[in-house]
Amino acid sequence: MAAELRRDLVRDNWVVIATDRALKPNDFPINKGWESTRKTGQNFCPFCEGNESYTTDEITAFRDNNTLPNTPGWSVRTIPNKFSAFKLEGELELKYSGVYESCNGLGQHEVVVETPQHGVELHQLPAEQIKQVYLMLQQRYRYLAGDPRVKYIQIYKNRGLFAGASLEHSHSQILALPSVPRENKGLSKYYQQHGKCLLCTTLEAERESRQRLIYESKHFQLICPYASRFSYETWIIPRRHTEHFADINDEELNDLAAIIKIFILAMLDCLNDPSYNIVINTAPVNQGFAGGYHWYMEIIPRLIVANGVEFATGFYMNPVAPEIAATMLREKILEYLK
Amino acid sequence: MAAELRRDLVRDNWVVIATDRALKPNDFPINKGWESTRKTGQNFCPFCEGNESYTTDEITAFRDNNTLPNTPGWSVRTIPNKFSAFKLEGELELKYSGVYESCNGLGQHEVVVETPQHGVELHQLPAEQIKQVYLMLQQRYRYLAGDPRVKYIQIYKNRGLFAGASLEHSHSQILALPSVPRENKGLSKYYQQHGKCLLCTTLEAERESRQRLIYESKHFQLICPYASRFSYETWIIPRRHTEHFADINDEELNDLAAIIKIFILAMLDCLNDPSYNIVINTAPVNQGFAGGYHWYMEIIPRLIVANGVEFATGFYMNPVAPEIAATMLREKILEYLK
């Protein structure tokens, strides 16, 4: 797919534009009746074991000895995103044409298929398999960070129609970008102004007040953040000050996998099985050191559709106080831990 | 509803939080099965003529002589948003508590009911009635701009579940805010850097290239913007450099009403009746003059659900080139104009 990044001067941001194709109205998941085919398993799925030849060529996989790439026998499999606007080729080139500014889509966009089985969701996998998923993401993160043209790596997951998923089979995505996005600059700005890590300060404050604390494990704290953009938004923050997601160690990974499993189980039960996103915020790569970064994971249940005022102003409106959300989620987790 | 604005230090933004209530999972429109009740008209609607006593007290209405507020006999009716987080009382007060920062919801949030009839949508109204809707919005804009505590006024409309609407009866909203949102600062920044209006420059460039031009009327130009955040996003830009939406004159209002009617008709037909938002971007009020503002209207068909990467990075991914979108919309409008 040919694509470019175009500068949005009104919003002071960038937009990724596919320049050579136009989805027909009926190609959009909203119009395709995605929900109605959900879980029937009647539709052909390229992510299922046995259908490897229908995807783009495998980048890497955790697979049984003596099995070949693009064949069955894998547990977690990474492939290029077929509809990607990004290519890790050449250099970043800014182009100007009158009032307009653009650049090439320098980067890489990969899909990590979390299980060979259709209809089994992330939280339904054994904790050991969840760990494998995050090990794979860590491995891909390290690989992509090794390319000096890459400046930021975004890991994310879309689950369900209202979270923007277009395929049901459980998967995550990893996107390597040639610049640091606007939304990732707050932690560094806070550090410059206050000389300390905002998230370390937050961990301490939330531990003391307990108002928005959902759960604490050996290595992680789960909170509903003070300024939650979304109802029941939850952050999983490593207690150790760690800048990059890839810095996580084996013991922390075990803990993280167990927490993800129990938290998503509890959250889906508490909120009536909503669509959700997971996003991992982490430090930029391949640029001068900037203090204050501390990686963390955001889990965003998608209960409300963003509306006009949010797109116009950038302000989010959240009808559920995080203090109330944290109490509900905490109680539900305790039920599951019994 | 008790509410406050909380500073989101990570995203460098503000979030509006309801502090005293928590929507239950089944209270969210997504879970209420809004689509299934759509257009059956079987549900009770507080915006319908005859049900005036079920809404908050009328602020103003265009109504027949000799009819009383909060009774039938109106054509366009303005009421406070019942679930508003904003109150135009007192002064803006910033509060600090450790790492956290908040302020009161100083402002006003109103709903403009566009027609007494249920099931008749904006584009189905006669152009004269559409004009009345925008006259009402202009009148409310002027009134709210008269309060020196108000710094920005956001007019918007949500139509359909995927646009974040919670009620089906056709309505717009107007929100007076105590500060200028982040997303509104690009035009002014451009002016400071280049000494000219970005939108006037854009009008000229698009008129010349015609690549993204959908339609031109006497007073307005319709384009798909170069860096469209959304597929088929359309801007209606006044050709006269006008900073505030309220500066529009009577002749321009007539033209605008006719254009809105024909454009929405064509767009809904072209794209399979999608949900959509309308937002009006305009200059801040009650603060020192800043050059470069030029009001315009954005119409956003909601064909794609924003996903994790968009919330995490702030980058939008648009799979339809605006050049292709403009061609499709232009052809459809020409059909309707035949």
Interface residues (C-beta under 8 A of the other chain):
Chain A: L5 R6 R7 D8 L9 V10 R11 D12 N13 W14 V15 V16 I17 A18 T19 D20 R21 A22 L23 P25 N26 F28 P29 I30 N31 F83 A85 G98 V99 Y100 Y152 Q154 Y156 K157 N158 L161 F162 A163 G164 A165 Q173 L175 L177 P181 R182 E183 N184 K185 G186 L187 K189 Y190 L198 T201 T202 A205 P225 Y226 A227 S228 R229 S231 C270 L271 N272 P274 N277 I278 V279 I280 N281 E298 I300 R302 L303 I304 V305 A306 N307 G308 V309 E310 F311 A312 T313 G314 F315 Y316 M317 N318 P319 V320 A321 P322 E323 I324 A325 M328
Chain B: L5 R6 R7 D8 L9 V10 R11 D12 N13 W14 V15 V16 I17 A18 T19 D20 R21 A22 L23 P25 N26 F28 P29 I30 N31 F83 A85 G98 V99 Y100 Y152 Q154 Y156 K157 N158 L161 F162 A163 G164 A165 Q173 L175 L177 P181 R182 E183 N184 K185 G186 L187 K189 Y190 L198 T201 T202 A205 P225 Y226 A227 S228 R229 S231 C270 L271 N272 P274 N277 I278 V279 I280 N281 E298 I300 R302 L303 I304 V305 A306 N307 G308 V309 E310 F311 A312 T313 G314 F315 Y316 M317 N318 P319 V320 A321 P322 E323 I324 A325 M328
